[in-house]
Structures are given as structure tokens and as C-alpha cells.
Amino acid sequence: MSVIESATSAYFAATQSGNGATAGNDASFTANFDFSEDMYSDPAMRPYLEQYYEKAYAPMRERIAAMRETAQDPITVTGPDGTVATELSADQYERMIPSYDKWLEMQQQFSPFDFEQQQAAMLEHAKQSAATLEANNPDSQSDVRVVFSNGDQILGYMDKAGGVAMHSGGYALQSIVQKANDMGLRGQAREDYITREGTKALSKQYPQLAVSHYSDETAPTRREFSQKWYPNHDIDRNYATALSDARENLSQQQAHYDRIQANMRDMQNFLLGLMEQDAA
């Protein structure tokens, strides 16, 4: 971990949390300890939370003291991609540290437990995105339902969810899709309306307009659809890149979520340890 990361880690540790897993300490303490967002407004928890607050910001305060003692200038770090990051000054670090009462107020306004829930939702979204891509490989069936074309030129197409992709020459579909949206059309009614009105509008421009219809059983595979209408598109390369990006995002979201939970387990253990000491 770099000096800059070490000096600022307290800020993030003090504002992130996990899911409140049981720490495994003495059962009587665990039973009496309400490890939830309510603890930030519980007067009985103030002394324990204050010690956690001091512990969390100790690394930042130590960095501030070291910078002032040695009159050291902020460190500048150049990343592998050439990006330059300059450390905050001692005064800037100091302004980042809220008072204890302000810190408690911050936790109540945006609970670390809320933050954990948001991260859990982001993780679930990343999982679903990766799973969807894995299922929808180039040789899987596409969800194309209607294609508007003129010879070997695709003007636009509609998928089974009612989404419409418009290409050069097919912009007449734009106002039709907007009207369908305004009318709140869904399902078959939406498909029928866009197909009917789209055919009327585009046939005025293209006398040889072709409209192809597909069902769940007859829809082309993604590879077949790409080869027919986008012959210069490397579907395998594009798919591999998209899948790699989705899996990398999933890995990052999982790591972030795991760090949040680890931070909260550390916090819970720390608070329980203080209460055990008082009881002893």
C-alpha cells in the first residue's frame, strides 16, 4: 500500500461497513449488542464508538504529524498509465477529519449499513450482467422479432422486449417509437403498432421495403444475425471483450464488497472487545 493510500485509509474505514456478521464473542455481550445503524444514536454506545472513531482516524493523524514534523512536501506518485496523483497536504488531511459528533451525525444521515446494501445491489447487478453475457453467446438464439430492411441494408430492428435499434436510413422509426412510448404500449400491442406504423413510414422512402418477422422458435442466432446484417463486425472478438469486462467488473465488485464486510467485522469485534473489558 502506498503512503497516500495508507494515510487516507482511515477515512474510508470509518465510513464503510459490512453486513453485521456475528463476531463470535461471549454470547451475553452479543445478545445485548445491537449491531445496527441504531447504535449511532444510542447514548450508551457513545464511549465505545468514540474509541473506534479515534482508532479509525489514527493513521491519518499520524501522517499529519509526520508531515509537519519533517516539513515534508506531499508525495507525488505516477501510475503505470502515466496518471499523476499528488498527496493531500497536512492541512487538507486535517480538514478531512470530522469532529466526533459530526462523525456520528454523518453515520446517522448515511448509515454504513445503507452503504453495504448499495454495494450488495451493485454486486448482484454485476453477477447478473456476467451471467446474462455467458448465456447469450454468439451461437445462442437472438431476441430479434422484427427487421426492417432495404435490400442488403438494415434500417432498424425490434427485439422481444420492444426495444428498437435504428440505423442510417431508418430514422422515421424514431417518432413512431416515441408515440408508442407515450401511449404506454407493451408486449404484442407495442410490436404490432411499431411494425404497422413503421412499415407505412419506411415504405414511402423504400418501395422495396422488406419486413421480416421472427418468433422464439424462428429467430436467428446472434451469429447468423450479425453475419447477415453486420458482415464487418467481429462478433467473437466483441463478445470475448464484453465478457472479459463483465467478469472483471464482477471481480472488482466482489472484492469491494468483501472489504466492506471485513471492515465491519473488525468494527464489531473491536466494539465487543471494549464492552468485554468494561464488563470484566
C-alpha positions as CSV (number, residue, x, y, z in Angstrom):
1,M,0.0,0.0,0.0
2,S,1.4,3.4,-0.9
3,V,1.9,6.3,1.5
4,I,-1.1,8.1,0.0
5,E,-3.3,5.1,0.4
6,S,-2.2,4.4,3.9
7,A,-2.8,8.0,5.0
8,T,-6.3,8.1,3.7
9,S,-7.4,4.5,4.5
10,A,-8.9,5.7,7.8
11,Y,-11.4,7.9,6.1
12,F,-12.8,5.0,4.1
13,A,-12.6,2.6,7.0
14,A,-14.6,5.0,9.1
15,T,-17.4,5.3,6.6
16,Q,-17.8,1.8,5.3
17,S,-19.4,-1.3,6.8
18,G,-20.5,-4.9,6.1
19,N,-23.5,-7.0,6.9
20,G,-23.0,-7.3,10.7
21,A,-21.9,-10.9,10.8
22,T,-21.7,-12.3,14.4
23,A,-18.2,-11.9,15.8
24,G,-18.3,-15.0,17.9
25,N,-17.6,-13.3,21.3
26,D,-19.3,-14.1,24.6
27,A,-23.0,-14.8,24.0
28,S,-24.2,-12.4,26.7
29,F,-22.4,-9.4,25.1
30,T,-23.5,-10.4,21.6
31,A,-27.1,-10.6,22.8
32,N,-27.0,-7.2,24.3
33,F,-25.2,-5.5,21.4
34,D,-27.5,-4.1,18.8
35,F,-25.0,-4.0,15.9
36,S,-27.1,-1.9,13.5
37,E,-27.5,1.7,12.4
38,D,-29.4,2.4,15.6
39,M,-26.2,2.2,17.6
40,Y,-25.0,5.6,16.3
41,S,-27.9,7.3,18.1
42,D,-27.7,5.1,21.3
43,P,-26.2,7.2,24.1
44,A,-24.8,4.0,25.8
45,M,-22.7,3.4,22.7
46,R,-21.0,6.8,22.6
47,P,-17.9,5.9,24.5
48,Y,-17.3,2.8,22.6
49,L,-17.9,4.4,19.2
50,E,-15.6,7.3,20.2
51,Q,-12.8,4.9,20.7
52,Y,-13.4,3.3,17.4
53,Y,-13.5,6.8,15.8
54,E,-10.1,7.6,17.3
55,K,-8.7,4.2,16.1
56,A,-10.0,4.8,12.6
57,Y,-8.5,8.2,12.2
58,A,-5.2,7.5,14.0
59,P,-3.3,6.7,10.8
60,M,-4.3,9.9,9.2
61,R,-3.4,11.9,12.3
62,E,0.0,10.1,12.4
63,R,0.6,11.1,8.8
64,I,-0.3,14.7,9.5
65,A,2.1,14.8,12.5
66,A,4.9,13.3,10.4
67,M,4.5,15.7,7.5
68,R,4.5,18.7,9.9
69,E,7.5,17.4,11.9
70,T,9.7,16.9,8.9
71,A,8.2,19.8,6.8
72,Q,7.7,17.1,4.2
73,D,6.0,18.1,0.9
74,P,3.1,16.0,-0.3
75,I,4.2,12.9,-2.2
76,T,3.6,12.7,-6.0
77,V,3.0,9.2,-7.5
78,T,3.0,8.4,-11.2
79,G,0.8,5.4,-12.1
80,P,1.5,2.7,-14.8
81,D,-0.7,4.6,-17.2
82,G,1.1,7.9,-16.6
83,T,-1.5,9.4,-14.4
84,V,0.0,11.6,-11.7
85,A,-1.5,11.7,-8.2
86,T,-0.4,14.2,-5.6
87,E,-1.0,13.5,-1.9
88,L,-3.0,16.0,0.1
89,S,-1.2,18.5,2.3
90,A,-1.2,18.2,6.1
91,D,-3.8,20.9,6.3
92,Q,-6.0,19.2,3.8
93,Y,-5.8,15.9,5.6
94,E,-6.7,17.7,8.8
95,R,-9.8,19.3,7.3
96,M,-11.0,15.8,6.2
97,I,-11.2,14.6,9.8
98,P,-14.6,15.5,11.2
99,S,-15.3,16.0,14.9
100,Y,-16.6,13.0,16.8
101,D,-20.1,14.5,17.0
102,K,-20.0,15.3,13.3
103,W,-18.8,11.8,12.5
104,L,-21.8,10.3,14.4
105,E,-24.1,12.7,12.6
106,M,-22.7,11.5,9.3
107,Q,-23.2,7.9,10.1
108,Q,-26.9,8.6,11.0
109,Q,-27.5,10.6,7.8
110,F,-26.0,7.9,5.6
111,S,-25.7,4.7,7.5
112,P,-22.7,2.4,6.7
113,F,-25.3,-0.3,6.7
114,D,-27.1,1.5,3.9
115,F,-23.8,1.7,2.0
116,E,-23.3,-2.0,2.4
117,Q,-26.8,-2.6,0.9
118,Q,-26.0,-0.4,-2.0
119,Q,-22.8,-2.3,-2.7
120,A,-24.6,-5.6,-2.3
121,A,-27.0,-4.4,-5.0
122,M,-24.1,-3.4,-7.3
123,L,-22.6,-6.8,-6.8
124,E,-25.8,-8.6,-7.7
125,H,-26.1,-6.4,-10.8
126,A,-22.6,-7.4,-11.8
127,K,-23.4,-11.1,-11.2
128,Q,-26.5,-10.8,-13.4
129,S,-24.7,-9.0,-16.2
130,A,-21.9,-11.6,-16.3
131,A,-24.4,-14.4,-16.2
132,T,-26.5,-12.9,-19.0
133,L,-23.5,-12.5,-21.2
134,E,-22.4,-16.1,-20.5
135,A,-25.8,-17.3,-21.5
136,N,-26.1,-15.1,-24.6
137,N,-23.0,-16.3,-26.5
138,P,-22.7,-15.8,-30.3
139,D,-24.4,-19.1,-31.1
140,S,-27.4,-18.6,-28.8
141,Q,-30.7,-17.6,-30.2
142,S,-31.1,-13.8,-30.6
143,D,-34.2,-11.9,-29.3
144,V,-34.8,-10.2,-32.6
145,R,-38.5,-10.1,-33.5
146,V,-38.9,-7.6,-36.5
147,V,-36.3,-6.4,-39.0
148,F,-36.9,-3.5,-41.4
149,S,-34.6,-3.7,-44.4
150,N,-34.0,-2.4,-48.0
151,G,-32.0,-5.0,-50.0
152,D,-28.9,-5.7,-48.0
153,Q,-29.3,-2.6,-45.9
154,I,-30.8,-2.9,-42.4
155,L,-32.9,0.1,-41.4
156,G,-33.8,-1.0,-37.9
157,Y,-34.9,-3.9,-35.8
158,M,-37.1,-4.6,-32.8
159,D,-36.3,-7.1,-30.0
160,K,-38.8,-9.1,-28.0
161,A,-38.7,-6.5,-25.1
162,G,-40.0,-3.9,-27.6
163,G,-36.7,-2.1,-27.9
164,V,-35.9,-0.6,-31.3
165,A,-32.5,-0.1,-32.8
166,M,-32.4,2.5,-35.7
167,H,-29.8,2.7,-38.4
168,S,-28.9,5.1,-41.1
169,G,-32.0,5.5,-43.3
170,G,-34.4,4.2,-40.6
171,Y,-34.8,7.4,-38.6
172,A,-38.5,7.5,-39.5
173,L,-38.9,4.9,-36.8
174,Q,-37.9,7.4,-34.1
175,S,-41.2,9.3,-33.9
176,I,-43.2,6.1,-34.1
177,V,-41.3,4.6,-31.1
178,Q,-41.8,7.8,-29.2
179,K,-45.6,7.6,-29.8
180,A,-45.6,4.0,-28.7
181,N,-43.8,5.1,-25.5
182,D,-46.3,8.0,-24.9
183,M,-49.2,5.6,-25.3
184,G,-47.6,3.2,-22.9
185,L,-47.8,0.3,-25.3
186,R,-46.2,-3.0,-24.2
187,G,-45.9,-6.6,-25.4
188,Q,-47.7,-7.6,-28.6
189,A,-49.6,-4.3,-28.8
190,R,-46.3,-2.4,-29.0
191,E,-44.9,-4.8,-31.5
192,D,-47.9,-4.6,-33.7
193,Y,-48.1,-0.8,-33.6
194,I,-44.4,-0.2,-34.3
195,T,-44.5,-2.8,-37.1
196,R,-47.6,-1.3,-38.7
197,E,-46.7,2.3,-38.5
198,G,-43.0,1.7,-39.2
199,T,-43.9,-0.2,-42.4
200,K,-46.1,2.7,-43.5
201,A,-43.4,5.3,-42.9
202,L,-40.5,3.5,-44.3
203,S,-42.3,2.2,-47.4
204,K,-42.7,5.8,-48.6
205,Q,-38.9,6.0,-48.7
206,Y,-38.2,2.5,-49.8
207,P,-40.7,0.9,-52.3
208,Q,-38.9,-2.4,-51.9
209,L,-39.0,-2.3,-48.1
210,A,-38.9,-5.8,-46.5
211,V,-40.2,-6.5,-43.1
212,S,-39.1,-9.8,-41.5
213,H,-40.9,-11.3,-38.5
214,Y,-39.5,-13.9,-36.1
215,S,-40.7,-15.8,-33.1
216,D,-39.0,-17.6,-30.2
217,E,-38.6,-20.6,-32.5
218,T,-37.6,-18.9,-35.7
219,A,-35.3,-16.1,-34.5
220,P,-31.7,-16.3,-35.9
221,T,-28.8,-16.9,-33.7
222,R,-26.7,-13.9,-32.8
223,R,-24.0,-15.1,-35.1
224,E,-26.4,-15.5,-38.0
225,F,-28.0,-12.1,-37.4
226,S,-24.5,-10.5,-37.3
227,Q,-23.2,-12.2,-40.4
228,K,-26.3,-11.2,-42.4
229,W,-26.6,-7.6,-41.4
230,Y,-23.2,-6.6,-40.0
231,P,-20.6,-8.6,-42.1
232,N,-17.7,-6.4,-40.9
233,H,-18.5,-7.0,-37.3
234,D,-16.3,-9.5,-35.5
235,I,-18.9,-10.9,-33.2
236,D,-16.5,-13.4,-31.5
237,R,-14.0,-10.7,-30.6
238,N,-16.6,-8.3,-29.4
239,Y,-18.2,-11.0,-27.3
240,A,-14.9,-12.0,-25.7
241,T,-14.2,-8.4,-24.9
242,A,-17.6,-7.8,-23.4
243,L,-17.5,-11.0,-21.3
244,S,-14.0,-10.2,-20.1
245,D,-15.1,-6.7,-19.0
246,A,-18.2,-8.1,-17.2
247,R,-16.1,-10.7,-15.3
248,E,-13.5,-8.1,-14.4
249,N,-16.2,-5.8,-13.1
250,L,-17.7,-8.7,-11.1
251,S,-14.3,-9.5,-9.6
252,Q,-13.9,-5.8,-8.6
253,Q,-17.4,-5.5,-7.1
254,Q,-16.9,-8.8,-5.1
255,A,-13.5,-7.6,-3.8
256,H,-15.1,-4.2,-2.8
257,Y,-18.0,-5.9,-1.1
258,D,-15.6,-8.3,0.8
259,R,-13.6,-5.4,2.0
260,I,-16.7,-3.6,3.3
261,Q,-17.7,-6.7,5.2
262,A,-14.2,-7.3,6.6
263,N,-14.2,-3.7,7.8
264,M,-17.5,-4.1,9.6
265,R,-16.4,-7.4,11.2
266,D,-13.3,-5.6,12.5
267,M,-15.5,-2.8,13.9
268,Q,-17.9,-5.2,15.5
269,N,-15.1,-7.2,17.1
270,F,-13.4,-4.0,18.3
271,L,-16.6,-2.7,20.0
272,L,-17.4,-6.1,21.5
273,G,-13.8,-6.2,22.9
274,L,-14.3,-2.9,24.6
275,M,-17.6,-4.0,26.2
276,E,-16.0,-7.2,27.4
277,Q,-13.2,-5.2,29.0
278,D,-15.7,-3.0,30.8
279,A,-17.7,-6.0,32.0
280,A,-14.5,-7.6,33.3
